[in-house]
Amino acid sequence: MKNILLHYGSPFENATLELLSGGLINQTWKVEASGESFILQRINHHVFSDPQRIADNIRLLADHLNSSNSNYQLIAPIKTIKGAELVREADGYFRLTPFVKNSKTIHVVETSAQAYEAAFQFGQFTQAFSKFNASQLQTTIPDFHNLKFRYKQFLDSLQNGNTQRIQSCAKEIKEIERYHFLVDQYISIIHNPAFKLRVTHHDTKISNVLFDGSDKGICVIDLDTVMPGYFFSDVGDMMRTYLAPANEEEKDFTKIEVRPDYYHAIVQGYSDAMKDELSKEENTAFFFAGQFLIYMQALRFLTDYFNDDCYYGARYEHHNLTRAQNQLQLLDQFGSLKIR
């Protein structure tokens, strides 16, 4: 790892590293060098087939902020002594970014105030690029939040997947089909010009927000999935991961409940940050956002179960079926809010 740091010059010759996260996607280290702190990450090129696209996207966003004299804090990679944003080695692609002083990450949302702060930060991120042409950004994960595509994958798994598993899941398949109207609604929305293609993060879990010691949001991090998208992707991912006290790994489904105050905190935080940026039609689609992302994740887990766990893997028998059932329960609980 120290050989990688030497690409950044002599200040890193005596650097020390501390592994922060093995990560499901990327590995992360904290680096101490010449009295300063940095973050070093290995980008998973199996998930991100062309990491240079990530670097190019971040550079475009940073250039836009600089040219518009914006004071938004974007955590962009530090360039090597040769001016590169990535270091490529035999074992992967690496990048170095500044460490934000007096910051912390939260892994579980514990209060509606934290939900508000996170939603405000993700809204502020998108709002900062309201005058940027999002179509300039490259796609880093094709069809990542394309619900039509995810439903087709599900149908393909019914035709080509594990027959025994498929036959044992008649109830779950029926539930998936019952919510198919969300696919039709998604298709209608993306063809509606009132829904603007924006710079969206696409991975709005709480750990992708930096907080200060008073639990006030500072900025968002991990920009690998930043692509052109729709506001409901970011809002929906927050709702899926913030609303219930139990996450997608919970086996006791009685613990899955939707907290209305967290829902309102997300809507308020995002709306406050976006100001007047959202159209009238977008402002009526917050409830759809939650349905959209929860349903899509249920689809993806069940599809992977039928495909013998080839994407997410499984730590125990029927792991992805349990995850899918968990998300279907969350979707049902979310519907009981009756907020439109």
N, C-alpha and C positions, 0 to 999 in steps of 0.2 A: 504493500500500500504506500510505503514511503517513496518508492520509485515513481508512483503516479504523482505524488505531491511535488516531486522535483520538476515536473513540467511547469510549475507555477513560480519557479525561481528560488533564489538563495534563502529568502525568509522562511522557507519550509524545510530546510535541510535538517533541522533538529526538532521537527514537529512530533507531537504525540497524538495518538488516536485512541478513541474510546467508542466501541460499538454501541450504538443506541438502539438499533432495531435490525433483526434479521429480515423482517418484513415479509409480507405475502407477495409483494411485487418487487420493491427495491430494497437494497441494503443501505443503511445509513450510519455514518460515523461522525462524531464530534472531533474536530481537529483543533489543537492548541499550537499556535506558532507565533513567535516573536511578540508575545503578549496579547495576541488577538485570537478570537474564536471563529471557527468556520464549520460548515457542514459539508461533508463529502458523501456523495451517493453513487452507488452502482445502479445504472438503469437496466432493468430487466428487458433485454432485447428479444426475448421470446414473446413477451406481451406487447412491447413496442418495437415492431420489426424495423423501424427506421428512426432511431433516436435523434438523428440530425433534424428531423421535422420538428421535434420538441424544441430544440435549440433555436431553430429558425423562427418558430412561432413566438417564443419569448423575446427574441431580438426585435421582431416587428412591433411587439407590444411596448417594449422599452423605448424604442425609437419614437413611437407615437406619443408616449408620455413626455419624453424630452422635448419634442417639437411643439407640444401644446402647453409646455411649462406647467404640467400637472404636478401636484405634490403627493400623488398617490404613491404608496410604498410598494414597489414591485420587487420581489426577491429574485433577481436575475443572476445567472452564473457569472463567476469571475473568469476572465479570459486567461489563457496560458500565456507564457512569454512569447509564444508564436502567434497569439491573437485568436486561438481557437476556444470555443465554448465547451467542447467536449474533449476528453482524452480517451482514445481508443486503445485498448490492450487486448491480449489474447483472451482474457477472461471477462471482457465486456466493455461497456462505455461508462465513463465516470465524469462527474461534474462537481465543481466546488462553488459553494455560495456563502455569503456572509451569514454569520450567526447573529440573530437579532437579540441585542442585550436586554436583560430583564424581561425575557419572554418565557412563556411556558405553553405546553399543549395539554389539552384535556381529552381523555379517551372515552369518557361516559358523560352524557349530558345529565346534570344533576338538578338543574333549576331552569325555570322558564326564562329567567334573566340571561342565562348562558345561551339558550336557544335564540333569544332575541339578538344578542351580540353577534352570534355566528351568522344568522340570517342577514343582519345589517352588513357584515363584512363581505359576504358573497354578493349581496346586492350592490354594495359600493364598488366591488371589483368590476362587475358588469357595467355599472353606470359610468365608471371612469373611461370606458371605451365606447360610449354612446355615439361618438362621432367617428369611430373607426369602422372601416368596411370589414366586417367579420369574415366575408368570403375570401379574404386574402390569406387567412389561416389555413394551414394544411391539416388534414385529418390524421390523427395519430393512432386511433383505433377505429377502423371502418365499422359503420353501423352500430356503434356502441349503444346509443339510446334510440335505435330505430325499432319501434314496437312492431311494425309490419314485418320486418325481417325476423325479429325474435319469435313472432307467432308462426312464421313459415318454418323456422328451425324446429319448433314444437311439433308441427304437423309432420315434418320429415322424420322426427324421432318416433312418432306413432307408426310410421310405415316401415322404418328400418331398425328400430331399437330393440331392446331386450323384451321379447314377447312375454315372458313370465312376469316381468316387472309391470309391463303395460296392463296385462290382464288383472293384476292385483290392485290397480289404481283407478278403477272405474269412478269412484267418488271424486277423486282429485281432478280427473279429466273432465268430468261433468261441471265442476266448479270453474275450471279454466274456460270452458265453452260458455258458461253462463255470463262471464264477464267479457265476452268477445266484443261487445258494443264499445269497449274502450279502444280497441284497435280501429274501429270505424271512426270513432271520435278523433283519435290521433291523426288519421289520414285526412280528415276534414280540416283539422286545425292547421296542419303544416301547409295546406294549400290556401289558407286564409291569409291575405296580405296584412291583416291586422295583427298577426303574430310575427314579429320581426325576428330575423336571424341575427343573433347577438353573439358577443364573446362570452362564452359560458364555461364554467369550471368543470362540470360533469362528475365531480367526486367530492361532494360537499359534506363528508363526515366531519364530525366536530374536531377530530385531530388534525384536520387541514386548516385550522385557524390558530393563529398565535394570539395568546391572551397575556395581559400584564398581571401584576400581583393582585389587582383589584377585580379580576375577572372581566376587564374591559377588552374588547377585541382590538388587535393591532393591525393585522393584515392576514391575507390567506397565503398558503404555501402549497407546494407540490403541484406544479402547473403542467404536469405531463399530459393530462387529459383536456387541457384547454383547447377548445375547437369551436367552430361555428355551431350554434345550437339555439335552443329555445328556452325561455326563462323557466318553463315548467320542469325541465330536466334538473336544474339546480334546486328549485323549491321542492320538487318531489323527492329528491334524494335526502334532503333534510328531514322531510316529514317521515320518510321510511325509517330513518335511523335515529330520530330524536323523539318521536311521539310516544313510543312505548318504553317502559322501564326495562323490558327484556329485549335482547337483540335476536338476530336471526338464528342463533345457535341454541336458543332456549327450547328444551324438550317439554317443559311443563307449560302447556298452552294457557293455563288459567292465569299465568303471569303476564300474558299479552293483553294489554289494555291501552287505549288511546287517551292521552291526557289533553283535554280541550284547551287548557291554558297554554300548553306548548304549541298547539296548532295556531292559536291567535298570536303568540309571540313570534313565530316564524313569519306569518303573514305581515304583521306589523313591522318587524325588523327589516324585512326585504322591501316592503313598500316605502318605508321611511328613507331607505338608502337610494332607491330608484327614483324617488321624488315623482315627477310627472312623466317619467320615461315610459311607463307601461300604458298601453292603449286601453280603452274601455273594455274591449273584448278580453284582453289579457287579464285585466283585473277581476274578471268573472271566472277565471280558470284556475284559481288557487286550489279548489277542492279537486278538480280533475288532476292537478299536478301530483297530489298524493296518491290517488287511485292509479295513475299512470305508472309511477315508479314501483309501487308495491306489487302491482300486477305483473309488471315486466320481470321483476326479480323472482316472483313465484314461477313464472313461465320458464325462466332460465334454470332454476334449480330442478324443476320437474323434467325439463328436457335433458339435462345432464344425467339425471337418475336413469332415464330410459336409455341413454347412450353409455351406460356403464361407467359414469363418473369420470369421463375422459377430460373434462375441462376443469371443474373445481376440485376434483379428487374427493376422497372420503376417508375420514378417520375412523369410522365404524360402519357396520352394515346399515344400509338404508339412510345414511347421513343426509344425502341430498333430498330424499323424500321427506325427511323430518324438516329440513329447511323450507321446502316448498309448502308443507302443511302449516308451518309457522307463519309464512308470509300470507297464505290464504286466510289464516285466522286473523292476522293483522288487517288484511283488506276488508274482511267482514266487520271487524270492530270499527275500522275507519268509516265504513258506510253508515254505521249507526249514529255518527255525529250529525248527519243530516244538515250539513253546512254546505251551501252552494254559493 
